[in-house]
Amino acid sequence: MFVSNSLSRYYEQVQAALRDLLGGRQSGNPTEFTPGVELPRLTPAVQEFLSVSDVSVASLPSYDGRNLALLDLMSNPATMTTKTFASLVIVARAVRFIQDTGERITIVTPSSANKAIALRDAVLRAVNCGLVGADQLNIVVLVPEGSVAKLRRTGLYSDPYLRTRNPIAVLGRDRTPGAVKDIARGFVDAHCEELARDHKTHLWYTLQLENYLAADIVRALSEAEFFPAAADRPRLHAHAVSSAYGLLGHAYGRTRLPEADRAGTPAPRYFLVQHLGAPDMVLSLYNDGSTDPGNTPAYSLQPETGLYTQERDPHFPAVTYDPHEALDPTFYTRNPPTSPRMNELIQKQGGGGLVVSLAECLQRYARVRNILSEAEVRLPADPRALREWSLVMAVTGVLNGIDRGLIGEQDILVHGSGSYSSADFDGVGIHDTHRVEDVAALHQLALTAVKQ
């Protein structure tokens, strides 16, 4: 299955989803700016802007008699993650507002990396496609220092004007990664009126679930049109998640299908894969909504190997180098507000969840690399070069789940939400960013950007 430019193909459905999700409630704060829910007319320039939204499905080698397939959402070479889809839709809404009003927008987003990369790429694409001017739309991102190795050097950096207009702010390692959300949110709340009044730009804080649900319906729409599940076999959708926006988008997309299409295939089942640094959705799923870390199994150090092991809970790693490791800084969200929705979906439709460790991913790495090569996904031979672990996590979680008897489904679709190595991009060094520790520092950086 291959769907070229899925956002163009399903443009009207995405527009309808935006109206349904946000038409009557554009944010939790009625005084907060949003650009509205309308997308620009689908001109050739807009189609070019959206052209990196391809979706494909490829068969993978079977495992223990199970049928594995990859839903590839990583086709944009400038991001290599599924964040492209929502970012294009977010920026398209900003484009429509600017075209209609002539007013300026500054997107403000906290991110562990991939969201910032994708939104920066979407802003650059909008400018390069001639949809808006570089002086009309810009973006300020704030990421944890531990994520800098993921950031990319693009046209927003190489051009001096664009670099000043679109700064990258970095929060120091001595702060918890989740603090980027508090600082970015605090900046928008404290200074949105000032920047609109004195600098004629609206601050748009885009970290809202509905912004992502509307774009991620293309997963369900393309699946239903080109790769429907067998009528007599529920399909399990496996995804490495931080907040599971993608799976919730798929579930919402199912509700947008005609009744006949939904009736023809069984309800999808969902399988969450997380890591020890942020396992809250799996904890919540199996502990009646509680994310109490006390429910994590205790690990014992094995002196003969130096590894930590546990055998009490099959939903957690059997072996790890460190019970407190953070496998990938992208997955940093604790206590996600989406957990209750996912718990309800899984309890109603089926599925489950599992936590993986770096040790387990490395034990499986050669096998996973070989499996994914069948779908033309190239992992580096040396795993130390990998910068985005979500796809490796997802496949490792599926294999572990099958081996441990946690997955009974015959058909498994792995959502390929991200995979890239150091060889796939030119990086941004820490000296290319701006150190920010609080709201005041982010405010000064944004002022410099909007005054250009």
C-alpha positions, 0 to 999 in steps of 0.5 A, spaced: 500 500 500 502 506 498 498 513 499 501 519 496 500 526 499 495 523 504 493 530 507 491 532 500 488 526 498 484 526 505 484 534 505 476 534 506 476 529 511 481 533 515 478 539 514 471 536 517 475 533 523 478 540 525 471 543 525 468 537 529 474 537 534 475 544 534 469 548 531 466 549 538 472 549 542 478 552 540 482 551 546 481 550 553 482 557 555 477 562 551 481 568 551 487 564 548 489 565 541 488 560 535 487 561 528 481 558 527 479 551 524 479 553 516 485 550 512 487 554 505 484 552 499 487 546 496 492 550 490 498 547 487 502 551 492 498 548 498 499 541 495 506 542 494 506 544 501 503 537 503 507 533 499 511 530 504 505 526 507 506 519 504 503 513 507 505 506 506 504 499 508 509 494 507 509 486 509 515 484 514 517 477 515 512 473 520 514 472 527 512 465 531 507 465 525 504 472 526 503 476 520 507 483 521 506 489 517 509 496 518 505 502 517 510 507 515 509 514 517 516 517 516 517 519 509 519 526 510 526 526 509 526 532 513 523 529 519 523 522 518 517 522 524 510 522 524 510 529 527 510 531 520 502 530 519 500 534 525 505 540 523 503 541 516 496 541 518 497 546 524 501 550 519 496 550 514 491 553 519 496 559 521 497 560 513 489 560 512 489 566 518 495 570 515 492 570 508 485 572 510 487 577 515 494 579 514 496 579 521 502 575 523 503 569 528 508 566 532 508 559 534 510 557 540 512 550 542 515 546 547 518 539 545 522 533 546 525 534 539 521 531 534 515 536 534 520 542 534 523 539 528 517 537 524 514 544 526 520 548 524 520 544 517 513 546 516 514 553 517 520 553 512 516 549 507 510 554 508 515 560 506 518 556 501 512 554 497 510 562 497 504 561 502 506 566 507 512 571 508 518 569 512 516 576 516 509 573 517 510 566 520 515 564 525 516 559 530 520 559 537 521 552 540 524 550 547 527 543 548 531 539 553 538 540 552 538 532 552 535 532 546 539 537 542 543 531 538 536 530 535 536 537 532 537 539 524 540 544 521 535 547 515 534 553 512 531 556 518 538 556 521 543 557 514 539 563 513 541 569 518 534 572 518 530 566 518 535 563 524 533 570 528 526 569 526 526 562 528 530 561 534 531 554 538 531 555 546 534 549 550 533 548 557 539 546 561 540 538 564 539 540 571 532 541 570 527 536 568 525 535 561 518 536 562 519 543 565 519 546 557 512 545 557 511 549 564 516 555 561 513 555 554 506 555 557 508 560 562 511 565 557 504 565 552 500 566 558 504 572 561 506 575 554 501 574 549 497 580 549 503 584 550 506 581 543 499 582 540 499 589 542 506 592 541 509 587 536 503 585 532 504 578 532 499 573 535 502 567 540 500 560 538 501 555 543 500 548 539 500 543 544 493 541 544 491 534 543 485 536 538 491 539 533 494 532 532 487 528 532 485 531 526 491 530 522 492 522 524 486 520 522 489 519 515 492 513 518 485 510 519 483 513 512 488 510 508 488 503 512 480 502 511 481 504 503 487 500 501 489 495 507 483 493 511 483 488 516 481 481 515 473 481 517 474 475 521 481 477 525 482 483 529 488 487 527 493 489 533 496 496 532 503 497 536 506 504 537 511 506 541 508 512 545 509 518 550 502 520 550 499 516 544 496 521 540 497 517 534 493 511 536 488 516 539 488 519 532 487 512 529 481 511 533 478 517 532 479 516 524 475 510 525 469 514 527 470 518 521 469 512 516 462 510 513 458 505 517 459 500 512 466 501 512 467 500 520 462 494 520 466 490 515 472 490 519 473 488 527 474 494 531 482 495 532 486 493 538 492 497 541 498 495 544 502 501 547 510 500 548 514 505 553 521 505 556 523 505 563 524 512 563 517 514 562 512 508 563 506 511 566 501 509 560 503 502 561 502 503 569 496 506 568 493 501 564 494 495 569 493 499 575 486 501 575 489 508 572 494 509 577 501 511 575 504 510 582 512 508 580 511 503 586 507 499 582 514 498 577 517 491 579 523 491 583 530 489 580 535 485 582 543 486 580 546 480 578 553 481 580 555 475 575 553 480 569 552 487 572 545 487 569 538 488 573 533 483 572 526 481 574 521 476 573 515 478 577 511 482 571 512 480 564 509 487 562 516 490 564 523 489 562 526 482 564 533 485 564 536 492 564 542 496 565 539 501 569 532 501 572 532 508 571 534 509 564 531 514 559 532 510 553 530 515 548 529 523 550 523 523 545 519 519 550 519 524 556 512 525 558 509 523 565 502 522 567 499 524 560 492 526 560 491 521 554 491 515 559 484 514 561 482 515 553 487 509 551 485 505 557 478 505 555 479 503 548 484 498 550 479 495 555 473 495 550 476 493 544 483 489 546 490 490 546 495 491 552 502 494 553 509 493 555 515 497 557 522 495 554 529 497 556 535 499 552 538 492 553 532 488 550 533 493 544 540 491 543 539 484 544 534 484 539 537 489 534 540 485 529 533 481 528 529 488 528 534 491 523 533 485 519 526 485 519 525 492 518 530 491 512 524 488 508 520 494 508 526 498 506 527 501 513 535 502 514 537 502 521 545 503 522 549 497 523 552 500 529 546 502 534 550 507 537 549 512 531 541 511 532 538 518 534 531 516 534 529 509 537 521 509 537 521 504 531 526 499 534 522 500 541 515 498 537 518 492 534 522 490 540 516 490 544 512 486 539 517 481 539 517 481 547 510 481 547 509 475 543 514 471 546 511 472 553 504 470 551 501 478 552 499 478 544 495 473 541 493 477 535 494 474 528 495 480 525 500 486 527 501 492 524 507 496 527 506 504 526 513 506 524 512 513 528 520 515 527 527 512 526 533 516 524 541 516 525 546 521 525 548 519 518 541 522 516 542 529 517 546 535 519 546 536 526 545 543 530 550 544 536 549 546 543 552 553 540 547 554 535 542 554 540 539 559 546 540 557 553 533 559 557 532 557 564 525 561 565 519 565 562 523 571 562 529 569 558 524 566 553 520 572 553 527 576 551 528 571 545 522 571 542 522 579 542 528 579 538 525 574 534 519 578 532 522 585 532 526 582 525 
